Amino acid sequence: MKIEVLGTGCPKCQATERNAAQAVRELGIEAEIIKVDDLVEITARGVMVTPALAIDGEIKCSGRIPSVEEIKGWLKGA
C-alpha cells in the first residue's frame, strides 16, 4: 500500500504525514508513506489546495488535515 502526502512541507502537511503514520501504526499494517512536494506533480494530479492525501493513487482529501480515525477508515477500505 502506498500513502502519499502532497504538499510543500508546511506544518499542515507535516501534521497530515504524522496522522498517516499513526494510522498505519494503530492498524498494524505495512504501508509506504511518501512525501510529494513537487508543485507541478501536485497540480497535475488535480490538487489545488494542500495538504492532500492519496492512498494507492486515489486522492482522499485536499485542503485539510485528515484525522487519524478518518485515515484508518480509508486504509481499511483500501
C-alpha positions, 0 to 999 in steps of 0.5 A: 500500500502506498500513502502519499502526502502532497504538499510543500512541507508546511506544518499542515502537511507535516501534521497530515504525514504524522496522522498517516503514520499513526494510522498505519501504526494503530492498524498494524499494517505495512504501508509506504508513506511518501512525501510529494512536494513537487508543485507541478506533480501536485497540480497535475494530479488535480490538487489545488489546495494542500495538504492532500492525501492519496492512498494507492493513487486515489486522492482522499482529501485536499485542503485539510488535515485528515484525522487519524480515525478518518485515515484508518477508515480509508486504509481499511477500505483500501 
